[in-house]
Each structure stands twice: as structure tokens, then as C-alpha cells.
Amino acid sequence: EQTCPLAVSRRLAMEVLGYVPLKVAEGDSIRIAQVTDVHRFPSTCSFWTNGCGQRVDLETYRAGGEIELLEAVLRRVSPHFVVFTGDILDGRPFKQMGDTDWKSSMMALLEPLHQRGLPWTFVPGNHDDDDAPWSRSELLEIFQLPGCVAKGAKSFDHCVTLGAGEGPDCNSIRLWFFDSGGNNPDPQIRYDTFAPSTVASFQRLSREPTPPMGLAYFHIPLPEYGDLTPVHGTQGLFEAALQAGMVPRPWCWMPSLVRLLGKDRVVGSSKLNSGLFDAFVESQTVRATFCGHDHSSDAIFLRDGLFLCYGRVSG
């Protein structure tokens, strides 16, 4: 089991973990699998009641078969590392059922990784602790589960360096993990955002003399994901909202005009801009970012030389 020790003072909001050597065949490239928006429910749950008092049947809320899907991805991709980018758990039905046993639900999902000896880490989404019988800070215990490389970390904001050799070299990759926040009670803001102290820590750490090439992972997309044309994949949030009757009037009556004007290129981001995108661009060390959250999107965008990517919903 691969675990990396803490290597930087707690004074930084972003914890820097040590180096993780991966089992990479000679001549092979490091492959990382992103798993997002699984929405694991209690095993005995068939429905839950949402905030509007409406019954939501499990089979209509999520596709299910997430463990089988994960098995298929692992077989096809043969990754060396796995990143869970939030909403892996869904706290709402756990509270309604009086079930605090999120660990067994998570362990069942991790079993395919354990069978292959794959290291992994996790960042939370807005539903992992949503109305849950546990707090967001209590979810830090997820780092103690087998196979996680972040054992000992006290924050979801952390980074780790991966490589194929005994130690870091010019081919190593630094992975940055950020807590993008939970639901905000103000409907005009919608979601919390990245902590200013975390953005400042990233800026400080990215000024190292020779920082390794980096990738960044979080759950809720940055506002800068919006108003862009995908270079690959689909940006489907507007179409999903249209089908669900959630597009406000008069735009729900004229979707063709919305598309013509390019106003369908919307993202489910916070209305608060943390400045993290600008920090990434300024650093010139992060080459791509990966998020989840918008279930109907799996697009890749390019903005200011930075690839902005969605992970495909996994549950």
C-alpha cells in the first residue's frame, strides 16, 4: 500500500504530500482514471425525499451499476492511479434512513481498486455531506481507507507527486486536489467556492524553481468553463435543464435562439469567482483541470492554454 508522508508545514492551506512511485512498465505512460458523481446511497435505500418534500425514486435519480462501470473502466484503461472527484457519496438519503455507515458504502466501491492494488485519493463534492449525518470534516476519515495515498492529510486541499521511478524526476507529475465547496444557502450564489487561503497557497507553491508539470482536480467547475465551444465531447447542462423544465421563461420557449446566441454554454459553477483559474494560467505549471458536477457534460475546453475537462458521470 502506497502512502506519502506530509512534506510541508501546516501553515500552508494546501498540504503537500510526498512522492508516490507507481508501477509503470518501461516505455509506458502514466494513466490516471477520474471517477465522479457516483452518488452512493445506503444499500437498503430505494427512494428518498428531496428538499421540496417530493419522493425521488433511486432508479430515476441515478443509473446504478456504478461498480460494474468502474470495473469496465479499469479493465479498459488499466490506470496506475484513480482520482474520485466528488459526489461519490450522497448524504441526503443516509440522514433520512438514520444510516451513518458511509464507510461500508465507500469500501464496496473501492473493492475493484483493492483487487488491483491501485492507489487513489478523493476530493468532496457538494452532495457528499449534503444534509448528511456526518460533517464535511468528518469525511476526512476517507483518507484512512485502504489504498489512499493521502493518509495523515488534514485537508481536502492537497497535492501529491507521481512518477515511475524511485524518486521525482523530469517525468514526474504533480496532482493538485481542491475542495470546491458545498451548497451555499444563498440561491444567487448557489455553491461555495475555493478558499482564498488555498488559492494563495497554490500560488506560493507553484513558484518553486522547477515545479513538475501539473494537473488539477476538483468537483464544481470553474466559472471559466462557461461560454466556450468544446474541442471534444458534449456540454449538456442547458439541454438537461430544458428537458427537466428548469429553464426560466421566456428562454424555455425559444431554445433555438438560446443556442444561436451561444447562451446554452452554461455551467453549474458558483457565482463567486475565487481567482483560481487566473492562478493556474499565471503559474504555467497546470496543464489541465478535471471536474464533475454537471452530469450531462463530458466536454473538454481550451482557454488561455489550459485544458478544462469534465469527467463523465459514473453513477
C-alpha positions in Angstrom: 0.0 0.0 0.0 1.4 3.4 -1.1 1.1 6.3 1.3 3.0 9.5 1.1 4.2 11.5 4.2 3.4 15.1 4.7 6.3 17.2 3.5 5.3 20.8 4.1 4.3 22.9 7.2 0.7 23.1 8.3 0.9 26.8 7.8 0.0 26.3 4.2 -3.7 25.7 3.4 -2.6 23.4 0.6 -0.9 20.3 2.1 2.0 19.0 0.1 2.3 15.2 0.3 5.3 13.2 -0.6 6.2 11.3 -3.8 4.3 8.2 -4.8 6.1 5.7 -7.1 3.8 3.9 -9.5 4.1 0.5 -11.1 4.6 1.7 -14.7 6.0 -0.7 -17.3 9.1 0.5 -19.1 8.1 2.7 -22.1 4.6 3.1 -20.8 2.9 6.4 -19.9 1.2 7.1 -16.5 -2.6 6.7 -16.8 -5.0 8.3 -14.4 -8.7 7.4 -14.2 -11.2 10.0 -12.9 -14.3 8.8 -11.2 -17.0 11.3 -10.4 -20.7 11.7 -9.4 -21.3 8.2 -8.3 -23.9 9.2 -5.7 -23.6 6.1 -3.5 -26.7 5.6 -1.4 -27.3 3.3 1.6 -27.6 -0.3 0.3 -31.2 -0.6 1.5 -32.4 2.7 0.0 -34.9 2.6 -2.9 -36.1 6.2 -2.6 -35.5 9.5 -0.7 -37.4 12.7 -0.2 -35.8 15.9 -1.6 -35.8 19.4 -0.1 -39.2 20.1 -1.7 -40.8 17.2 0.0 -41.0 15.2 -3.2 -40.3 11.5 -3.3 -37.4 10.6 -5.6 -37.0 7.0 -6.7 -33.5 5.9 -6.8 -33.8 4.3 -10.3 -34.9 7.7 -11.7 -32.2 9.7 -10.0 -29.1 7.7 -11.0 -28.4 4.9 -13.4 -26.9 2.5 -10.9 -24.4 -0.2 -11.8 -21.5 2.0 -10.8 -19.3 -0.8 -9.5 -19.7 -2.7 -12.8 -19.0 0.5 -14.7 -15.9 1.1 -12.6 -14.8 -2.5 -13.3 -15.2 -1.9 -17.0 -13.2 1.4 -17.0 -10.4 -0.3 -15.0 -10.2 -3.1 -17.5 -10.2 -0.8 -20.5 -7.9 1.9 -19.2 -5.6 -0.1 -16.9 -4.8 3.1 -14.9 -2.0 3.5 -12.5 -3.9 5.9 -10.2 -7.5 6.8 -9.6 -9.0 10.2 -8.5 -12.5 10.4 -7.1 -13.8 14.0 -7.8 -16.7 14.4 -5.5 -20.4 13.4 -5.1 -19.1 9.8 -4.7 -21.4 9.6 -1.6 -24.8 11.3 -1.3 -25.5 12.3 2.3 -29.3 13.1 1.9 -30.8 9.5 2.0 -28.3 8.5 4.7 -29.8 11.0 7.1 -33.3 10.1 6.3 -32.6 6.4 6.9 -30.6 7.2 10.1 -27.6 5.5 8.5 -24.1 6.8 9.4 -22.2 3.9 7.8 -20.8 5.7 4.7 -17.5 3.7 5.1 -19.0 0.4 4.1 -20.6 2.0 1.0 -17.3 3.5 0.0 -15.4 0.3 0.7 -17.7 -1.6 -1.7 -16.9 0.9 -4.4 -13.2 0.6 -3.7 -13.1 -3.1 -3.9 -12.2 -3.2 -7.6 -9.2 -0.9 -6.8 -8.1 -3.1 -3.9 -8.1 -6.2 -6.1 -5.7 -4.4 -8.5 -3.6 -2.7 -5.8 -4.4 0.7 -7.3 -3.6 3.9 -5.2 -6.2 6.6 -5.1 -7.3 9.9 -3.5 -10.5 11.9 -3.1 -11.9 15.4 -3.1 -15.5 16.1 -2.0 -18.4 17.5 -4.0 -21.5 19.4 -2.8 -23.5 16.2 -2.0 -21.0 14.0 -0.1 -22.0 15.8 3.1 -25.3 17.3 1.9 -27.8 17.1 4.7 -25.8 14.1 5.9 -25.5 12.7 9.4 -21.8 13.5 9.2 -19.9 16.7 8.7 -17.5 17.6 5.9 -14.6 17.5 8.3 -15.6 14.0 9.4 -15.3 12.9 5.8 -11.6 13.4 6.1 -11.6 9.9 7.6 -11.9 8.7 4.0 -8.2 9.2 3.7 -7.6 6.4 6.2 -9.3 3.8 4.0 -7.0 1.2 2.3 -5.1 2.3 -0.7 -5.5 6.1 -0.3 -2.2 8.0 -0.7 -3.4 10.9 1.5 -3.2 9.2 4.8 -2.5 11.8 7.5 -3.7 14.7 5.5 -5.8 17.2 7.4 -7.3 19.0 4.4 -9.0 18.0 1.2 -6.7 20.6 -0.4 -3.5 18.7 -1.1 -1.1 17.8 -3.8 1.0 14.7 -4.5 3.7 13.9 -7.0 3.5 10.8 -9.1 6.2 9.1 -11.1 7.5 5.8 -12.4 11.0 6.0 -10.8 12.3 5.6 -7.3 12.0 9.4 -6.8 10.9 12.5 -8.5 12.4 13.3 -11.9 11.7 15.4 -15.0 8.9 13.0 -16.0 7.0 13.2 -12.7 3.5 14.7 -12.5 2.1 16.8 -9.7 -1.6 16.4 -9.0 -3.4 19.2 -7.2 -6.6 18.5 -5.4 -9.0 21.2 -4.3 -12.2 21.3 -2.2 -14.6 23.4 -4.4 -17.1 23.7 -1.5 -20.6 22.7 -0.8 -24.1 24.1 -1.4 -24.5 27.8 -0.4 -27.7 28.8 1.3 -27.9 31.9 -1.0 -29.6 30.8 -4.2 -28.0 33.6 -6.1 -24.5 32.2 -5.2 -25.6 28.5 -5.5 -22.3 27.0 -4.3 -19.4 27.8 -2.1 -16.0 28.2 -3.8 -12.3 27.6 -3.3 -10.9 29.1 -0.1 -8.8 32.2 -0.7 -6.1 30.8 1.5 -5.9 27.7 -0.7 -5.6 29.8 -3.8 -2.8 31.7 -2.2 -1.1 28.5 -1.1 -1.2 27.2 -4.7 0.3 30.4 -6.0 3.1 30.2 -3.4 3.9 26.5 -4.1 3.7 26.8 -7.9 6.6 29.3 -7.7 9.1 26.6 -6.9 12.3 26.9 -9.1 11.4 23.8 -11.2 7.9 22.6 -10.4 6.7 19.4 -12.1 4.0 19.5 -14.7 0.7 19.5 -13.0 -3.0 18.5 -13.3 -5.8 19.8 -11.1 -8.8 18.0 -9.8 -12.0 19.4 -8.0 -15.7 18.8 -8.2 -17.6 22.0 -9.2 -16.4 23.6 -12.4 -14.7 26.9 -12.5 -16.8 29.8 -13.9 -14.3 29.9 -16.8 -15.7 26.6 -18.1 -18.7 28.7 -19.4 -19.2 30.4 -22.7 -16.8 28.1 -24.5 -17.1 25.8 -27.5 -16.0 22.2 -26.7 -13.0 20.9 -28.5 -14.3 17.4 -27.7 -17.3 16.0 -26.0 -20.7 17.5 -25.1 -21.7 20.4 -22.9 -25.2 19.2 -22.0 -26.3 21.2 -18.9 -28.7 23.5 -20.9 -30.4 20.6 -22.7 -30.8 18.7 -19.4 -32.3 21.7 -17.7 -34.6 22.2 -20.7 -35.9 18.6 -20.5 -36.4 18.9 -16.8 -38.4 22.2 -17.1 -35.8 24.2 -15.2 -35.0 26.8 -17.9 -36.8 30.0 -16.9 -39.2 31.8 -19.1 -39.1 33.1 -21.8 -35.9 31.2 -22.7 -37.7 27.8 -22.3 -40.0 28.9 -25.2 -37.1 29.7 -27.6 -34.3 27.2 -27.1 -33.2 27.6 -30.7 -32.5 31.3 -30.1 -30.6 30.5 -26.9 -28.4 28.1 -28.9 -27.9 30.5 -31.7 -26.7 33.2 -29.3 -24.4 30.7 -27.6 -26.2 31.2 -24.3 -26.6 27.4 -23.9 -22.9 27.1 -23.0 -23.7 27.3 -19.3 -22.0 25.6 -16.4 -23.1 24.8 -12.8 -20.5 26.9 -11.1 -20.5 29.1 -8.1 -21.3 32.8 -8.7 -18.2 33.5 -6.6 -15.0 33.6 -8.6 -12.1 32.5 -6.4 -9.4 33.6 -8.9 -8.1 30.0 -9.1 -8.3 29.9 -12.9 -6.1 33.0 -13.2 -3.7 31.5 -10.7 -3.4 28.4 -12.9 -2.8 30.4 -16.0 -0.2 32.6 -14.2 1.6 29.6 -12.8 2.1 27.9 -16.2 2.5 24.6 -14.3 -1.0 23.2 -14.5 -1.8 21.9 -18.0 -5.4 20.7 -17.4 -8.2 20.7 -14.9 -10.8 18.0 -14.2 -14.1 18.4 -12.5 -17.5 16.7 -12.3 -20.9 18.1 -11.0 -22.7 18.7 -14.3 -24.0 15.2 -15.0 -24.9 15.9 -18.6 -21.5 17.2 -19.7 -18.3 15.4 -20.7 -16.7 18.2 -22.7 -13.1 19.4 -23.0 -12.5 23.1 -23.5 -9.3 25.1 -24.1 -8.9 28.6 -22.6 -5.7 30.6 -22.3 -3.6 27.5 -23.0 -5.3 25.5 -20.2 -7.5 22.4 -20.9 -10.7 22.5 -18.9 -12.2 19.0 -18.7 -15.3 17.3 -17.4 -15.3 13.8 -16.1 -18.2 11.7 -17.3 -20.8 10.9 -14.6 -20.0 7.5 -13.1 -23.3 6.6 -11.4 
